[in-house]
Amino acid sequence: MELKKEIAEGLLSIGAVFLRPEEPFTWASGIKSPIYCDNRLTLTAPEIRTKVEEGLVRTVKENYPDCEVLMGTSTAGIAHAAIVGHLMNLPMGYVRSSAKDHGRTNQIEGKLLPGQKVVVIEDLISTGGSAIDTVKVLREAGAEVLGIASIFTYGMKKGLDRMAEVGVKNVSLCDLDALVEVAAETGYIKKEDKERILKFREDPADESWMK
């Protein structure tokens, strides 16, 4: 089975991803969503965690072979960056959402030298905001950001457009297309719900997908 479907099965089996088109979740932004992700749960499920970390290792090796340093997004990407760094024998650090207001006022934690080739480790790509902010901080510090390796992406147009604007590549282990396919095959959702969920992705602010 291809990796995307394996990861999709794993995320669904541990409740790291919920699909609930009949009873949508409300995001902090107020958007009604048929999907909710909490990939932190992969850390407490050793079998799925192993698949995720080995998948991220493969993603980095195949797509960013020149990587010298891994940097996790704060906070969800930190643990994954640490595990992948250990497996690849690479240094890792992480980027805070804002600089500390005490001590050395760091925003980047861990040693990073100007010119080093960096891959950002992220758990979830939706609109791409946190990952792009991380990339900008690293570039300002003089790093060469090769791209992002993430666990899951919605594949939202807004996120794809924002990534393209700043010239950054993302490779995800799993995406919404694979997830709804597996969910329908296993009876997690009804087959007719596949189209509704994918329609949500086109424009999350448009609630017509619920009808």
PyRosetta script that sets phi, psi and omega in degrees:
from pyrosetta import init, pose_from_sequence

init()
pose = pose_from_sequence("MELKKEIAEGLLSIGAVFLRPEEPFTWASGIKSPIYCDNRLTLTAPEIRTKVEEGLVRTVKENYPDCEVLMGTSTAGIAHAAIVGHLMNLPMGYVRSSAKDHGRTNQIEGKLLPGQKVVVIEDLISTGGSAIDTVKVLREAGAEVLGIASIFTYGMKKGLDRMAEVGVKNVSLCDLDALVEVAAETGYIKKEDKERILKFREDPADESWMK")
pose.set_psi(1, 136.8)
pose.set_omega(1, -178.7)
pose.set_phi(2, -63.9)
pose.set_psi(2, 153.9)
pose.set_omega(2, -173.2)
pose.set_phi(3, -58.0)
pose.set_psi(3, -40.5)
pose.set_omega(3, -178.0)
pose.set_phi(4, -56.7)
pose.set_psi(4, -43.4)
pose.set_omega(4, -178.7)
pose.set_phi(5, -72.3)
pose.set_psi(5, -35.4)
pose.set_omega(5, 176.6)
pose.set_phi(6, -61.6)
pose.set_psi(6, -45.2)
pose.set_omega(6, 179.9)
pose.set_phi(7, -66.8)
pose.set_psi(7, -40.3)
pose.set_omega(7, 178.5)
pose.set_phi(8, -59.5)
pose.set_psi(8, -45.8)
pose.set_omega(8, 178.7)
pose.set_phi(9, -60.6)
pose.set_psi(9, -41.8)
pose.set_omega(9, -179.3)
pose.set_phi(10, -65.3)
pose.set_psi(10, -45.7)
pose.set_omega(10, -179.4)
pose.set_phi(11, -62.4)
pose.set_psi(11, -40.5)
pose.set_omega(11, 179.1)
pose.set_phi(12, -69.0)
pose.set_psi(12, -38.6)
pose.set_omega(12, -175.3)
pose.set_phi(13, -66.6)
pose.set_psi(13, -29.5)
pose.set_omega(13, -178.4)
pose.set_phi(14, -102.2)
pose.set_psi(14, 2.6)
pose.set_omega(14, 179.5)
pose.set_phi(15, 75.4)
pose.set_psi(15, 20.3)
pose.set_omega(15, 175.9)
pose.set_phi(16, -72.5)
pose.set_psi(16, -23.2)
pose.set_omega(16, 174.5)
pose.set_phi(17, -129.6)
pose.set_psi(17, 130.4)
pose.set_omega(17, 175.4)
pose.set_phi(18, -113.3)
pose.set_psi(18, 135.3)
pose.set_omega(18, 172.1)
pose.set_phi(19, -115.4)
pose.set_psi(19, 120.2)
pose.set_omega(19, -175.8)
pose.set_phi(20, -142.6)
pose.set_psi(20, 67.9)
pose.set_omega(20, -176.7)
pose.set_phi(21, -63.8)
pose.set_psi(21, -27.5)
pose.set_omega(21, -178.7)
pose.set_phi(22, -79.8)
pose.set_psi(22, -21.2)
pose.set_omega(22, -179.2)
pose.set_phi(23, -138.2)
pose.set_psi(23, 75.6)
pose.set_omega(23, -171.5)
pose.set_phi(24, -58.6)
pose.set_psi(24, 149.9)
pose.set_omega(24, 172.7)
pose.set_phi(25, -81.2)
pose.set_psi(25, 153.3)
pose.set_omega(25, 174.2)
pose.set_phi(26, -108.5)
pose.set_psi(26, 117.5)
pose.set_omega(26, 177.4)
pose.set_phi(27, -75.0)
pose.set_psi(27, 167.2)
pose.set_omega(27, 178.9)
pose.set_phi(28, -58.0)
pose.set_psi(28, -29.1)
pose.set_omega(28, -179.5)
pose.set_phi(29, -76.1)
pose.set_psi(29, -9.3)
pose.set_omega(29, -176.9)
pose.set_phi(30, 95.7)
pose.set_psi(30, -8.5)
pose.set_omega(30, -179.5)
pose.set_phi(31, -67.8)
pose.set_psi(31, 137.4)
pose.set_omega(31, 175.8)
pose.set_phi(32, -88.7)
pose.set_psi(32, 123.5)
pose.set_omega(32, -173.8)
pose.set_phi(33, -127.2)
pose.set_psi(33, 139.6)
pose.set_omega(33, 176.2)
pose.set_phi(34, -81.7)
pose.set_psi(34, -1.7)
pose.set_omega(34, -175.2)
pose.set_phi(35, -134.4)
pose.set_psi(35, 143.9)
pose.set_omega(35, 174.9)
pose.set_phi(36, -138.6)
pose.set_psi(36, 132.3)
pose.set_omega(36, -177.9)
pose.set_phi(37, -115.8)
pose.set_psi(37, 136.5)
pose.set_omega(37, 171.9)
pose.set_phi(38, -139.3)
pose.set_psi(38, 77.1)
pose.set_omega(38, -175.4)
pose.set_phi(39, -70.2)
pose.set_psi(39, -6.6)
pose.set_omega(39, 174.3)
pose.set_phi(40, -61.6)
pose.set_psi(40, -25.2)
pose.set_omega(40, 179.6)
pose.set_phi(41, -64.2)
pose.set_psi(41, -19.9)
pose.set_omega(41, 177.2)
pose.set_phi(42, -63.1)
pose.set_psi(42, -27.3)
pose.set_omega(42, -178.4)
pose.set_phi(43, -69.0)
pose.set_psi(43, -24.5)
pose.set_omega(43, -178.0)
pose.set_phi(44, -100.5)
pose.set_psi(44, 8.7)
pose.set_omega(44, 177.8)
pose.set_phi(45, -124.3)
pose.set_psi(45, 90.3)
pose.set_omega(45, -171.5)
pose.set_phi(46, -51.4)
pose.set_psi(46, -41.4)
pose.set_omega(46, -177.4)
pose.set_phi(47, -66.3)
pose.set_psi(47, -44.3)
pose.set_omega(47, 178.7)
pose.set_phi(48, -70.4)
pose.set_psi(48, -39.7)
pose.set_omega(48, 178.5)
pose.set_phi(49, -56.9)
pose.set_psi(49, -42.8)
pose.set_omega(49, 179.7)
pose.set_phi(50, -61.1)
pose.set_psi(50, -44.0)
pose.set_omega(50, 178.8)
pose.set_phi(51, -62.5)
pose.set_psi(51, -41.3)
pose.set_omega(51, -179.4)
pose.set_phi(52, -64.5)
pose.set_psi(52, -49.7)
pose.set_omega(52, -175.9)
pose.set_phi(53, -67.8)
pose.set_psi(53, -38.9)
pose.set_omega(53, 177.1)
pose.set_phi(54, -66.7)
pose.set_psi(54, -34.4)
pose.set_omega(54, 176.2)
pose.set_phi(55, -66.1)
pose.set_psi(55, -40.5)
pose.set_omega(55, 178.0)
pose.set_phi(56, -66.6)
pose.set_psi(56, -37.9)
pose.set_omega(56, 176.2)
pose.set_phi(57, -59.4)
pose.set_psi(57, -48.0)
pose.set_omega(57, -179.8)
pose.set_phi(58, -62.1)
pose.set_psi(58, -40.0)
pose.set_omega(58, 179.6)
pose.set_phi(59, -61.7)
pose.set_psi(59, -45.1)
pose.set_omega(59, 179.9)
pose.set_phi(60, -65.1)
pose.set_psi(60, -46.2)
pose.set_omega(60, -177.8)
pose.set_phi(61, -62.7)
pose.set_psi(61, -41.3)
pose.set_omega(61, -175.9)
pose.set_phi(62, -79.4)
pose.set_psi(62, -34.4)
pose.set_omega(62, -174.1)
pose.set_phi(63, -102.8)
pose.set_psi(63, -24.8)
pose.set_omega(63, -177.8)
pose.set_phi(64, -135.3)
pose.set_psi(64, 61.7)
pose.set_omega(64, -173.8)
pose.set_phi(65, -62.8)
pose.set_psi(65, -18.8)
pose.set_omega(65, -178.9)
pose.set_phi(66, -90.8)
pose.set_psi(66, 6.7)
pose.set_omega(66, -176.7)
pose.set_phi(67, -56.7)
pose.set_psi(67, 133.8)
pose.set_omega(67, 178.4)
pose.set_phi(68, -113.7)
pose.set_psi(68, -25.6)
pose.set_omega(68, -177.7)
pose.set_phi(69, -144.2)
pose.set_psi(69, 142.4)
pose.set_omega(69, 173.3)
pose.set_phi(70, -106.0)
pose.set_psi(70, 137.5)
pose.set_omega(70, 177.6)
pose.set_phi(71, -128.2)
pose.set_psi(71, 121.9)
pose.set_omega(71, 179.3)
pose.set_phi(72, -86.0)
pose.set_psi(72, 150.4)
pose.set_omega(72, 172.4)
pose.set_phi(73, -81.5)
pose.set_psi(73, 149.0)
pose.set_omega(73, -179.7)
pose.set_phi(74, -91.4)
pose.set_psi(74, 127.5)
pose.set_omega(74, 2.7)
pose.set_phi(75, -108.2)
pose.set_psi(75, -18.9)
pose.set_omega(75, -169.3)
pose.set_phi(76, -65.5)
pose.set_psi(76, -25.4)
pose.set_omega(76, -177.6)
pose.set_phi(77, -88.0)
pose.set_psi(77, -9.1)
pose.set_omega(77, -172.5)
pose.set_phi(78, -63.9)
pose.set_psi(78, -52.3)
pose.set_omega(78, -177.0)
pose.set_phi(79, -61.7)
pose.set_psi(79, -40.7)
pose.set_omega(79, -179.7)
pose.set_phi(80, -66.2)
pose.set_psi(80, -39.3)
pose.set_omega(80, 177.4)
pose.set_phi(81, -63.3)
pose.set_psi(81, -38.6)
pose.set_omega(81, -179.9)
pose.set_phi(82, -65.7)
pose.set_psi(82, -45.4)
pose.set_omega(82, -178.6)
pose.set_phi(83, -66.7)
pose.set_psi(83, -45.6)
pose.set_omega(83, 179.7)
pose.set_phi(84, -64.5)
pose.set_psi(84, -39.4)
pose.set_omega(84, 176.6)
pose.set_phi(85, -59.8)
pose.set_psi(85, -41.0)
pose.set_omega(85, 178.3)
pose.set_phi(86, -64.3)
pose.set_psi(86, -46.6)
pose.set_omega(86, -178.5)
pose.set_phi(87, -64.4)
pose.set_psi(87, -32.2)
pose.set_omega(87, -177.5)
pose.set_phi(88, -97.1)
pose.set_psi(88, -1.5)
pose.set_omega(88, -176.4)
pose.set_phi(89, 55.9)
pose.set_psi(89, 45.2)
pose.set_omega(89, 178.6)
pose.set_phi(90, -116.6)
pose.set_psi(90, 148.2)
pose.set_omega(90, 173.3)
pose.set_phi(91, -67.1)
pose.set_psi(91, 151.5)
pose.set_omega(91, 178.0)
pose.set_phi(92, -141.0)
pose.set_psi(92, 160.6)
pose.set_omega(92, 174.9)
pose.set_phi(93, -156.1)
pose.set_psi(93, -165.4)
pose.set_omega(93, 176.4)
pose.set_phi(94, -151.8)
pose.set_psi(94, 162.2)
pose.set_omega(94, -178.1)
pose.set_phi(95, -113.5)
pose.set_psi(95, 123.7)
pose.set_omega(95, 177.4)
pose.set_phi(96, -72.1)
pose.set_psi(96, 156.8)
pose.set_omega(96, 177.6)
pose.set_phi(97, -68.3)
pose.set_psi(97, -25.4)
pose.set_omega(97, 174.0)
pose.set_phi(98, -152.9)
pose.set_psi(98, 160.6)
pose.set_omega(98, -178.4)
pose.set_phi(99, -67.9)
pose.set_psi(99, 147.5)
pose.set_omega(99, 175.9)
pose.set_phi(100, -61.6)
pose.set_psi(100, 149.8)
pose.set_omega(100, 179.1)
pose.set_phi(101, -98.8)
pose.set_psi(101, 16.6)
pose.set_omega(101, 178.6)
pose.set_phi(102, -148.9)
pose.set_psi(102, 175.6)
pose.set_omega(102, 179.4)
pose.set_phi(103, 60.1)
pose.set_psi(103, -128.8)
pose.set_omega(103, -178.2)
pose.set_phi(104, -88.5)
pose.set_psi(104, 4.9)
pose.set_omega(104, 178.4)
pose.set_phi(105, 51.9)
pose.set_psi(105, 39.1)
pose.set_omega(105, -179.5)
pose.set_phi(106, -68.8)
pose.set_psi(106, 145.3)
pose.set_omega(106, 165.5)
pose.set_phi(107, -109.2)
pose.set_psi(107, -30.5)
pose.set_omega(107, 174.4)
pose.set_phi(108, -99.9)
pose.set_psi(108, 122.7)
pose.set_omega(108, 178.7)
pose.set_phi(109, -104.2)
pose.set_psi(109, 128.2)
pose.set_omega(109, -175.4)
pose.set_phi(110, 109.2)
pose.set_psi(110, 159.2)
pose.set_omega(110, -177.2)
pose.set_phi(111, -77.2)
pose.set_psi(111, 128.1)
pose.set_omega(111, 177.4)
pose.set_phi(112, -140.6)
pose.set_psi(112, 123.1)
pose.set_omega(112, -179.4)
pose.set_phi(113, -100.9)
pose.set_psi(113, 145.0)
pose.set_omega(113, 176.8)
pose.set_phi(114, -54.9)
pose.set_psi(114, 135.6)
pose.set_omega(114, 178.8)
pose.set_phi(115, 90.9)
pose.set_psi(115, -11.2)
pose.set_omega(115, 179.5)
pose.set_phi(116, -67.7)
pose.set_psi(116, 145.3)
pose.set_omega(116, -178.5)
pose.set_phi(117, -89.5)
pose.set_psi(117, 120.4)
pose.set_omega(117, -171.0)
pose.set_phi(118, -118.7)
pose.set_psi(118, 142.8)
pose.set_omega(118, 168.6)
pose.set_phi(119, -117.5)
pose.set_psi(119, 131.1)
pose.set_omega(119, 179.1)
pose.set_phi(120, -88.4)
pose.set_psi(120, 133.0)
pose.set_omega(120, 176.6)
pose.set_phi(121, -104.8)
pose.set_psi(121, 123.0)
pose.set_omega(121, -176.9)
pose.set_phi(122, -130.6)
pose.set_psi(122, 150.4)
pose.set_omega(122, 179.7)
pose.set_phi(123, -88.5)
pose.set_psi(123, -37.4)
pose.set_omega(123, -173.2)
pose.set_phi(124, -143.6)
pose.set_psi(124, 132.2)
pose.set_omega(124, 174.4)
pose.set_phi(125, -111.8)
pose.set_psi(125, 115.3)
pose.set_omega(125, 173.5)
pose.set_phi(126, -113.3)
pose.set_psi(126, -87.9)
pose.set_omega(126, 175.6)
pose.set_phi(127, -87.0)
pose.set_psi(127, -6.1)
pose.set_omega(127, 175.6)
pose.set_phi(128, 84.5)
pose.set_psi(128, 1.8)
pose.set_omega(128, -172.6)
pose.set_phi(129, -57.9)
pose.set_psi(129, -52.7)
pose.set_omega(129, -175.5)
pose.set_phi(130, -66.9)
pose.set_psi(130, -39.5)
pose.set_omega(130, 179.5)
pose.set_phi(131, -65.6)
pose.set_psi(131, -42.1)
pose.set_omega(131, 180.0)
pose.set_phi(132, -66.5)
pose.set_psi(132, -40.1)
pose.set_omega(132, 176.5)
pose.set_phi(133, -59.7)
pose.set_psi(133, -40.6)
pose.set_omega(133, 178.6)
pose.set_phi(134, -63.5)
pose.set_psi(134, -44.0)
pose.set_omega(134, 178.8)
pose.set_phi(135, -59.6)
pose.set_psi(135, -43.7)
pose.set_omega(135, -178.5)
pose.set_phi(136, -62.8)
pose.set_psi(136, -42.3)
pose.set_omega(136, 179.2)
pose.set_phi(137, -62.5)
pose.set_psi(137, -43.1)
pose.set_omega(137, -179.5)
pose.set_phi(138, -66.0)
pose.set_psi(138, -40.2)
pose.set_omega(138, 178.1)
pose.set_phi(139, -65.1)
pose.set_psi(139, -40.1)
pose.set_omega(139, 178.4)
pose.set_phi(140, -63.0)
pose.set_psi(140, -27.0)
pose.set_omega(140, 178.6)
pose.set_phi(141, -84.1)
pose.set_psi(141, -0.7)
pose.set_omega(141, 176.6)
pose.set_phi(142, 96.7)
pose.set_psi(142, 4.7)
pose.set_omega(142, -180.0)
pose.set_phi(143, -77.0)
pose.set_psi(143, 153.7)
pose.set_omega(143, 171.0)
pose.set_phi(144, -99.0)
pose.set_psi(144, 105.6)
pose.set_omega(144, -177.2)
pose.set_phi(145, -84.8)
pose.set_psi(145, 113.5)
pose.set_omega(145, -179.0)
pose.set_phi(146, -74.9)
pose.set_psi(146, -32.2)
pose.set_omega(146, -179.9)
pose.set_phi(147, 158.6)
pose.set_psi(147, -166.1)
pose.set_omega(147, -176.3)
pose.set_phi(148, -121.8)
pose.set_psi(148, 141.1)
pose.set_omega(148, 170.2)
pose.set_phi(149, -118.7)
pose.set_psi(149, 122.5)
pose.set_omega(149, -175.4)
pose.set_phi(150, -129.9)
pose.set_psi(150, 162.3)
pose.set_omega(150, -180.0)
pose.set_phi(151, -78.6)
pose.set_psi(151, -46.1)
pose.set_omega(151, -173.1)
pose.set_phi(152, -144.1)
pose.set_psi(152, 144.0)
pose.set_omega(152, 174.3)
pose.set_phi(153, -133.9)
pose.set_psi(153, 141.4)
pose.set_omega(153, 173.3)
pose.set_phi(154, -74.9)
pose.set_psi(154, -27.0)
pose.set_omega(154, -175.5)
pose.set_phi(155, 75.3)
pose.set_psi(155, 27.4)
pose.set_omega(155, -180.0)
pose.set_phi(156, -65.7)
pose.set_psi(156, 141.3)
pose.set_omega(156, -179.8)
pose.set_phi(157, -57.7)
pose.set_psi(157, -41.2)
pose.set_omega(157, -179.5)
pose.set_phi(158, -59.1)
pose.set_psi(158, -43.6)
pose.set_omega(158, 179.3)
pose.set_phi(159, -65.1)
pose.set_psi(159, -43.8)
pose.set_omega(159, 179.8)
pose.set_phi(160, -63.0)
pose.set_psi(160, -41.9)
pose.set_omega(160, -180.0)
pose.set_phi(161, -65.0)
pose.set_psi(161, -41.7)
pose.set_omega(161, -179.1)
pose.set_phi(162, -65.9)
pose.set_psi(162, -38.9)
pose.set_omega(162, 177.4)
pose.set_phi(163, -62.7)
pose.set_psi(163, -42.9)
pose.set_omega(163, -179.3)
pose.set_phi(164, -64.5)
pose.set_psi(164, -38.7)
pose.set_omega(164, -179.3)
pose.set_phi(165, -59.8)
pose.set_psi(165, -38.2)
pose.set_omega(165, -178.2)
pose.set_phi(166, -96.9)
pose.set_psi(166, 2.6)
pose.set_omega(166, 175.5)
pose.set_phi(167, 66.8)
pose.set_psi(167, 45.0)
pose.set_omega(167, 179.5)
pose.set_phi(168, -123.9)
pose.set_psi(168, 138.9)
pose.set_omega(168, -178.5)
pose.set_phi(169, -96.2)
pose.set_psi(169, 141.0)
pose.set_omega(169, 173.5)
pose.set_phi(170, -126.3)
pose.set_psi(170, 136.9)
pose.set_omega(170, 173.3)
pose.set_phi(171, -125.2)
pose.set_psi(171, 120.6)
pose.set_omega(171, -178.0)
pose.set_phi(172, -107.7)
pose.set_psi(172, 148.3)
pose.set_omega(172, 177.2)
pose.set_phi(173, -69.1)
pose.set_psi(173, -32.7)
pose.set_omega(173, -175.7)
pose.set_phi(174, -145.4)
pose.set_psi(174, 156.0)
pose.set_omega(174, 178.9)
pose.set_phi(175, -139.8)
pose.set_psi(175, 174.5)
pose.set_omega(175, -175.3)
pose.set_phi(176, -63.3)
pose.set_psi(176, -35.6)
pose.set_omega(176, -179.7)
pose.set_phi(177, -60.6)
pose.set_psi(177, -48.8)
pose.set_omega(177, 179.8)
pose.set_phi(178, -64.9)
pose.set_psi(178, -38.4)
pose.set_omega(178, -177.1)
pose.set_phi(179, -64.3)
pose.set_psi(179, -48.5)
pose.set_omega(179, -178.2)
pose.set_phi(180, -69.1)
pose.set_psi(180, -29.5)
pose.set_omega(180, 177.3)
pose.set_phi(181, -64.3)
pose.set_psi(181, -48.2)
pose.set_omega(181, 179.2)
pose.set_phi(182, -66.0)
pose.set_psi(182, -40.9)
pose.set_omega(182, -179.2)
pose.set_phi(183, -61.7)
pose.set_psi(183, -38.9)
pose.set_omega(183, 179.0)
pose.set_phi(184, -71.7)
pose.set_psi(184, -40.5)
pose.set_omega(184, -179.4)
pose.set_phi(185, -63.7)
pose.set_psi(185, -34.6)
pose.set_omega(185, -176.1)
pose.set_phi(186, -92.9)
pose.set_psi(186, -1.5)
pose.set_omega(186, 179.0)
pose.set_phi(187, 82.4)
pose.set_psi(187, 10.0)
pose.set_omega(187, 177.7)
pose.set_phi(188, -65.5)
pose.set_psi(188, -38.5)
pose.set_omega(188, 173.3)
pose.set_phi(189, -128.2)
pose.set_psi(189, 163.8)
pose.set_omega(189, 174.9)
pose.set_phi(190, -76.0)
pose.set_psi(190, 148.1)
pose.set_omega(190, -177.6)
pose.set_phi(191, -57.7)
pose.set_psi(191, -35.1)
pose.set_omega(191, -179.6)
pose.set_phi(192, -70.3)
pose.set_psi(192, -14.4)
pose.set_omega(192, 179.0)
pose.set_phi(193, -78.4)
pose.set_psi(193, -17.2)
pose.set_omega(193, -179.1)
pose.set_phi(194, -55.7)
pose.set_psi(194, -49.9)
pose.set_omega(194, -177.1)
pose.set_phi(195, -63.7)
pose.set_psi(195, -38.8)
pose.set_omega(195, 179.9)
pose.set_phi(196, -62.5)
pose.set_psi(196, -44.6)
pose.set_omega(196, -177.2)
pose.set_phi(197, -66.4)
pose.set_psi(197, -40.7)
pose.set_omega(197, 178.9)
pose.set_phi(198, -69.6)
pose.set_psi(198, -30.1)
pose.set_omega(198, 176.2)
pose.set_phi(199, -65.9)
pose.set_psi(199, -37.6)
pose.set_omega(199, 176.5)
pose.set_phi(200, -54.3)
pose.set_psi(200, -41.9)
pose.set_omega(200, -178.3)
pose.set_phi(201, -60.7)
pose.set_psi(201, -33.6)
pose.set_omega(201, -177.1)
pose.set_phi(202, -60.0)
pose.set_psi(202, -40.7)
pose.set_omega(202, 179.2)
pose.set_phi(203, -155.8)
pose.set_psi(203, 90.1)
pose.set_omega(203, -175.5)
pose.set_phi(204, -55.8)
pose.set_psi(204, -26.0)
pose.set_omega(204, -179.1)
pose.set_phi(205, -77.6)
pose.set_psi(205, -15.5)
pose.set_omega(205, 179.5)
pose.set_phi(206, -90.3)
pose.set_psi(206, 111.9)
pose.set_omega(206, -175.0)
pose.set_phi(207, -86.8)
pose.set_psi(207, 11.4)
pose.set_omega(207, -179.2)
pose.set_phi(208, -66.2)
pose.set_psi(208, -19.5)
pose.set_omega(208, 178.7)
pose.set_phi(209, -61.8)
pose.set_psi(209, -23.3)
pose.set_omega(209, -176.2)
pose.set_phi(210, -76.1)
pose.set_psi(210, -15.4)
pose.set_omega(210, -175.6)
pose.set_phi(211, -83.8)
pose.dump_pdb("model.pdb")
